[in-house]
Amino acid sequence: MAVNLQSAVAMPASVSAADRLRVLIAAGDPTLRSTLSRYIMREWPAATITACNDSGPMLARKLHALHGYDLILTGCDFSSGSRLWDDGGLRWLEQIRDGGLHPPIVIVADCGSEYTAVQAMAAGAADYLPQELLSRELLIGRIQRLLGDPNEGATEHTRKARRTAAHMGVRPYGYELLECLDYSGRRAVFLARSRELERQVVLKMLCAEEGALTLDPEYQRFAREFNLISYFNHPAVAGIFEFKANRRHCYIAMEYFPNGDLRKRMNRGLGADAGLELFGALLDALQLVHEAGIVHRDIKPSNVMLRDKGRVALIDFGLARQVSDFVNLTVAGEVHGTPYYMSPEQAEGNGTDERSDLYSCGILLFELLTGEKPFRAANVPAILDQHVHAPVPELPPPWRPLQPVLTRLLAKSPQDRYQEVAGVRADLRAARAELG
């Protein structure tokens, strides 16, 4: 721990780490430190409290040590002639704010005013409490407003989500974790509630070794996904709300889709007519992406989210790239994507463009019509080999009018495929008319 440790209070190890509130109290006044600690421990006996006499500027120089806390309470003396005020006001708070992902900071002000309160909030404080008005009820109420009550919402899903976040060493400020949707050691996906937006969101989170986050290829994909999706403000692409990072962690807050994805819809049973309608909606979404000069590179049912009234939205642009970006984001020969839906050029680690997405759409079209994937094998190399060498599968007799569309979508050479979405839509429309 990088801060000057004065005292630490913790409950026995038998108390679940997921239910602990981790608080850093940084104040030069020992009476204030003791008062704040006592108020918190009375409300949350399982809290872990670290108390130190560091000032705000000292905290700003120790950004790497702040990510392990849920909350920071810091005393500030705003009396005339105070050193804090003379040494640049609240510039230290701005430095912490600009440093990326960090816990919410509550200013407990001595000799402050409405003017200093406005300045503190503008500089990045999550809340401001005048010391002369401090009481247990006021402090606890403000903490619950910021973080939610750690004693509430203790469903099994919530507890699992908290345990996962605690294991990763982070609690995202401003979000109440509701459920862990996916976890793989360094990566996790949570269903959460944003207190600012007052709605449910999806949090995609990544952790890395101290100071090594920006060098991590996964982080680069996170950042690229945020940058690419930020181009759009359209229902055909998932909304994205926030991207935060510090030296070890980053997360993206994205739109949550209560209707689920196309994979779940297919698993519940989806008639061919309804499947073709959703496939047409997918083409509409993909056309928007391609017209923006972006190749998705991972079209598959689980990346097609369902909106109301038969509309869809694309998610997961972690593998996407801009067509105009001539610096390849992958090493030559690397394979990136989902094996069942990869184009032959992806399977061989070659360059990709919009036509690779159209090949993936062909795989998805076959699956929508037949309920089966066209290429299956016991291992990934065998599946990739089929993409490159196996003939285009034949549709069952009821869907033969769609065979020319499928054959052109699944052509081995990009030159033999549709060159853009508009061509697919026109031929699909004609084939459906023939089907009646």
C-alpha positions in Angstrom: 0.0 0.0 0.0 1.5 3.3 -1.0 -0.3 5.6 1.4 0.9 6.4 4.9 -1.0 3.8 6.9 -2.2 5.0 10.3 -4.8 2.5 11.1 -6.8 -0.3 9.5 -10.1 -1.8 10.8 -11.4 -5.1 9.3 -13.8 -7.9 10.3 -12.6 -11.5 10.4 -12.1 -13.4 7.2 -15.3 -15.3 7.7 -17.2 -12.2 6.5 -17.7 -12.4 2.7 -15.3 -10.0 0.9 -18.2 -9.2 -1.5 -20.1 -7.5 1.3 -17.3 -5.4 2.6 -17.1 -1.6 2.0 -13.5 -0.6 1.3 -13.0 3.0 2.4 -9.9 5.2 2.4 -10.1 8.1 4.9 -7.4 10.7 4.2 -7.5 13.6 6.7 -4.8 15.4 8.7 -7.2 15.8 11.6 -7.1 12.6 13.8 -10.5 13.5 15.4 -12.1 13.7 11.9 -10.5 10.4 10.9 -11.8 8.7 14.1 -15.3 10.2 13.7 -15.7 9.1 10.0 -14.4 5.6 10.8 -16.8 5.2 13.7 -19.8 6.3 11.7 -19.0 3.8 8.9 -18.2 0.9 11.1 -21.5 1.3 13.0 -23.5 1.1 9.8 -21.3 -1.5 8.1 -19.4 -3.7 10.6 -17.8 -5.7 7.7 -16.2 -2.6 6.2 -12.5 -2.3 5.7 -11.2 1.1 6.5 -7.7 2.5 5.9 -7.0 5.8 7.6 -4.0 8.1 6.8 -3.0 11.7 7.2 -2.3 12.3 3.5 -3.6 15.5 1.9 -5.4 15.7 -1.4 -2.2 16.6 -3.4 -0.5 13.5 -1.8 -3.4 11.3 -3.0 -3.0 12.7 -6.5 0.6 11.5 -6.6 -0.5 8.0 -5.6 -3.2 7.3 -8.2 -2.0 3.7 -8.5 -3.0 3.1 -4.9 -6.6 4.3 -5.1 -8.2 1.6 -7.3 -8.6 -0.9 -4.4 -11.2 1.2 -2.7 -14.9 1.7 -3.0 -14.9 5.2 -1.6 -12.4 8.0 -0.6 -13.3 10.4 2.2 -10.8 13.3 2.5 -10.8 16.3 4.8 -10.1 19.7 3.2 -9.3 22.9 5.1 -10.7 25.9 3.1 -9.9 28.5 5.7 -8.1 31.6 4.5 -4.4 31.0 4.3 -4.7 27.2 4.4 -1.9 25.5 2.5 -4.3 23.4 0.5 -5.9 26.6 -0.9 -2.6 28.3 -1.5 -1.1 25.4 -3.4 -3.4 25.4 -6.3 -6.9 25.0 -4.9 -8.4 21.7 -6.0 -6.1 21.0 -8.9 -5.1 17.7 -7.2 -8.8 16.6 -7.5 -8.7 17.4 -11.2 -5.5 15.3 -11.5 -7.2 12.3 -9.9 -10.3 12.8 -12.1 -8.2 13.0 -15.3 -6.2 9.8 -14.2 -9.2 7.6 -15.2 -11.1 5.0 -13.3 -11.0 5.8 -9.6 -13.4 5.5 -6.5 -15.8 8.4 -5.8 -14.2 11.1 -3.6 -16.2 12.8 -0.9 -14.9 16.1 0.4 -15.4 16.8 4.1 -14.8 20.5 4.2 -13.7 22.7 7.1 -14.5 26.4 6.7 -15.9 25.9 3.2 -18.7 27.7 1.5 -21.2 27.3 -1.4 -18.4 28.6 -3.6 -15.9 26.0 -2.6 -18.6 23.3 -2.8 -19.3 24.3 -6.5 -15.6 24.3 -7.2 -15.1 20.9 -5.6 -17.9 19.2 -7.6 -16.7 20.8 -10.8 -13.2 19.5 -10.1 -14.4 16.0 -9.8 -15.7 15.4 -6.3 -18.6 13.0 -6.0 -20.0 14.8 -3.0 -19.3 17.7 -0.6 -20.1 17.7 3.2 -19.5 20.7 5.4 -17.7 19.5 8.5 -19.9 21.6 10.9 -23.0 19.7 9.6 -21.4 16.3 9.7 -23.5 13.6 11.4 -23.7 9.8 11.1 -27.1 10.0 9.3 -25.8 12.6 6.8 -22.7 10.6 6.0 -24.4 7.2 5.7 -27.2 8.7 3.6 -24.7 10.3 1.2 -22.7 7.0 0.9 -25.8 5.0 0.2 -26.8 7.5 -2.5 -23.4 7.2 -4.2 -22.8 3.5 -3.8 -26.1 1.9 -2.9 -26.5 0.2 0.4 -24.1 -2.7 0.6 -26.5 -4.5 3.0 -29.3 -4.5 0.4 -29.9 -6.4 -2.9 -28.0 -9.4 -1.6 -29.5 -11.9 -4.1 -27.3 -14.8 -5.2 -26.8 -13.1 -8.6 -25.7 -9.9 -6.9 -23.4 -11.7 -4.4 -21.7 -13.5 -7.3 -21.3 -10.3 -9.2 -19.8 -8.6 -6.2 -17.4 -11.5 -5.5 -16.3 -11.4 -9.1 -15.6 -7.7 -9.1 -13.8 -8.0 -5.7 -11.6 -10.7 -7.1 -10.7 -8.4 -10.0 -10.0 -5.7 -7.5 -12.5 -3.1 -8.7 -15.9 -1.6 -8.0 -17.0 0.7 -10.8 -18.2 4.0 -9.4 -21.8 4.9 -10.2 -22.9 1.4 -11.0 -24.8 -1.2 -8.9 -23.7 -4.7 -10.0 -26.8 -6.9 -10.5 -25.4 -10.1 -12.2 -22.2 -11.5 -13.7 -23.1 -12.6 -17.2 -19.6 -13.9 -18.2 -16.2 -14.3 -16.4 -12.9 -15.6 -17.7 -10.3 -14.5 -15.1 -9.2 -11.2 -16.6 -12.4 -10.3 -18.3 -16.0 -10.1 -17.0 -19.3 -8.9 -18.3 -21.8 -7.6 -15.8 -25.4 -6.5 -15.8 -25.5 -3.4 -13.8 -27.7 -0.4 -13.0 -26.3 3.1 -13.7 -27.3 5.5 -11.0 -26.7 8.5 -13.3 -28.7 7.1 -16.2 -31.2 5.4 -14.0 -31.3 2.4 -16.3 -29.7 -1.1 -16.7 -26.5 -1.3 -18.7 -23.9 -3.9 -19.6 -20.4 -3.4 -18.2 -17.5 -5.1 -20.0 -14.5 -5.1 -17.7 -10.8 -6.0 -18.1 -8.0 -6.2 -15.6 -4.2 -6.5 -16.2 -0.9 -6.4 -14.3 -0.1 -3.1 -12.5 0.9 -0.5 -15.1 0.6 -2.9 -18.0 -3.0 -2.3 -19.1 -2.4 0.0 -22.1 0.1 -2.6 -23.5 -2.5 -5.4 -23.3 -3.9 -6.4 -26.7 -7.3 -6.9 -25.0 -7.2 -3.3 -23.8 -6.5 -2.1 -27.3 -9.5 -4.0 -28.5 -11.6 -2.4 -25.7 -10.4 1.1 -26.7 -11.0 0.4 -30.4 -14.5 -0.9 -29.7 -15.4 2.3 -27.8 -13.9 4.5 -30.5 -15.7 2.7 -33.4 -19.1 2.5 -31.7 -18.8 6.2 -30.8 -19.1 7.0 -34.5 -22.7 6.0 -34.4 -25.8 7.3 -32.8 -28.3 4.9 -34.4 -30.6 2.1 -33.3 -28.7 -0.4 -35.6 -25.6 -0.2 -33.3 -25.6 -0.7 -29.6 -25.4 2.5 -27.6 -22.2 3.1 -25.6 -22.1 5.4 -22.6 -18.7 5.4 -20.9 -15.2 4.2 -21.1 -13.0 4.4 -18.0 -9.5 3.1 -17.3 -6.7 3.3 -14.7 -3.4 1.5 -14.5 -5.0 -2.0 -13.9 -8.6 -1.9 -15.0 -10.9 -0.6 -17.7 -14.5 -0.9 -18.4 -17.1 0.0 -21.1 -20.7 0.8 -20.2 -23.0 -0.2 -23.0 -26.7 -0.5 -23.8 -28.5 -3.5 -22.3 -31.0 -5.4 -24.4 -33.7 -7.1 -22.4 -35.0 -9.0 -25.5 -31.7 -10.9 -25.7 -29.8 -11.9 -28.8 -30.5 -13.8 -32.0 -28.9 -16.9 -30.7 -31.3 -17.2 -27.7 -34.2 -16.4 -30.0 -33.1 -19.2 -32.4 -32.7 -21.6 -29.5 -36.3 -21.0 -28.5 -37.5 -21.8 -32.0 -37.7 -19.3 -34.8 -39.7 -19.9 -38.0 -38.0 -19.4 -41.3 -40.3 -16.4 -42.2 -39.4 -14.6 -38.9 -35.8 -15.6 -39.4 -35.7 -14.0 -42.9 -37.3 -10.8 -41.4 -34.5 -10.6 -38.8 -31.9 -11.4 -41.5 -33.2 -8.4 -43.5 -32.9 -6.2 -40.3 -29.3 -7.5 -39.9 -28.5 -6.5 -43.4 -29.9 -3.0 -42.7 -27.6 -2.7 -39.6 -24.6 -4.0 -41.5 -25.1 -1.6 -44.4 -25.0 1.3 -41.9 -21.7 0.0 -40.5 -20.1 -0.6 -43.9 -21.2 2.8 -45.2 -19.2 4.3 -42.2 -16.2 2.4 -43.5 -16.1 -0.2 -40.8 -15.8 -4.0 -41.1 -17.2 -5.9 -38.1 -15.3 -9.1 -38.6 -17.4 -11.1 -36.0 -20.9 -11.4 -37.3 -22.7 -14.2 -35.5 -26.1 -14.7 -33.7 -24.8 -13.7 -30.3 -23.6 -10.3 -31.6 -27.0 -9.5 -33.1 -29.2 -8.0 -30.3 -33.0 -7.8 -30.6 -35.0 -4.6 -30.3 -38.7 -4.3 -30.4 -40.7 -4.4 -33.7 -38.3 -6.7 -35.5 -35.3 -4.4 -35.3 -31.8 -5.5 -34.4 -28.5 -3.9 -33.2 -25.0 -5.0 -33.7 -22.6 -5.3 -30.7 -19.0 -6.4 -30.0 -16.8 -4.3 -32.3 -13.7 -5.6 -30.5 -12.4 -7.2 -33.8 -13.7 -4.5 -36.1 -11.5 -2.2 -38.1 -11.8 0.7 -40.5 -11.5 -0.1 -44.1 -9.3 3.0 -44.5 -6.9 1.7 -41.8 -4.1 0.2 -43.9 -2.1 -0.7 -40.8 -3.3 -4.3 -40.1 -4.4 -4.7 -36.5 -3.3 -8.4 -36.4 -0.1 -10.1 -37.2 -0.1 -11.8 -40.6 -1.3 -15.4 -40.3 -3.2 -14.7 -37.0 -6.8 -16.0 -36.9 -9.4 -13.8 -35.2 -13.1 -14.3 -35.1 -15.6 -17.1 -34.3 -14.7 -20.4 -36.2 -18.2 -21.3 -37.3 -18.8 -17.9 -38.9 -15.3 -17.1 -40.3 -14.7 -16.2 -43.9 -12.1 -18.3 -45.8 -9.7 -15.3 -45.8 -10.1 -14.9 -42.0 -9.5 -18.7 -41.6 -6.2 -18.3 -43.4 -5.2 -15.2 -41.6 -5.4 -12.9 -44.6 -6.8 -9.4 -45.1 -10.5 -8.8 -44.7 -13.1 -6.3 -45.9 -16.9 -5.9 -46.1 -17.2 -9.1 -48.1 -15.9 -11.1 -45.1 -18.9 -9.8 -43.1 -21.2 -10.9 -46.0 -19.7 -14.4 -45.9 -20.5 -14.6 -42.2 -24.1 -13.5 -43.1 -24.3 -16.4 -45.5 -23.4 -18.8 -42.7 -26.1 -17.2 -40.5 -28.7 -17.3 -43.3 -28.2 -21.1 -43.7 -28.5 -21.6 -40.0 -31.7 -19.5 -39.8 -33.3 -21.6 -42.6 -32.2 -25.0 -41.5 -31.5 -24.8 -37.8 -28.0 -26.2 -38.4 -24.5 -24.8 -39.1 -23.3 -25.5 -42.6 -19.8 -26.5 -41.5 -19.2 -28.6 -38.5 -16.2 -30.7 -37.3 -14.6 -32.1 -34.2 -12.0 -29.4 -33.9 -11.4 -25.8 -34.9 -8.7 -26.5 -37.7 -11.1 -28.9 -39.4 -13.9 -26.3 -39.3 -11.6 -23.6 -40.8 -10.5 -26.1 -43.5 -14.1 -26.6 -44.5 -14.6 -22.8 -44.9 -11.6 -22.8 -47.3 -12.3 -26.0 -49.3 -15.7 -27.5 -48.7 -18.4 -26.9 -51.3 -21.3 -24.6 -50.5 -24.1 -26.6 -48.8 -27.4 -27.1 -50.5 -30.6 -25.8 -49.0 -33.6 -28.1 -48.5 -36.2 -28.1 -51.3 -38.6 -25.6 -49.7 -35.8 -23.0 -49.7 -34.2 -23.7 -53.1 -35.1 -20.2 -54.5 -32.7 -18.8 -51.9 -29.9 -21.1 -53.0 -28.3 -18.6 -55.5 -28.2 -15.9 -52.8 -26.6 -18.4 -50.4 -24.1 -19.6 -53.0 -22.9 -16.1 -53.8 -22.7 -15.2 -50.1 -20.5 -18.2 -49.4 -18.3 -18.0 -52.4 -14.7 -18.9 -51.4 -13.2 -16.0 -53.2 -14.2 -12.5 -52.1 -14.3 -11.5 -55.8 -17.1 -14.0 -56.4 -19.3 -12.8 -53.5 -21.6 -9.9 -53.3 -19.6 -6.7 -53.1 -22.0 -4.8 -51.0 -25.1 -5.3 -48.8 -27.4 -3.6 -51.4 -26.9 -6.5 -53.8 -27.8 -9.1 -51.2 -31.0 -7.2 -50.3 -32.1 -7.0 -53.9 -31.6 -10.7 -54.7 -33.1 -11.7 -51.4 -36.2 -9.7 -52.1 -36.6 -11.3 -55.5 -36.1 -14.8 -54.0 -38.7 -14.2 -51.3 -41.1 -13.1 -53.9 -40.6 -16.3 -55.7 -41.2 -18.2 -52.5 -44.6 -16.4 -52.2 
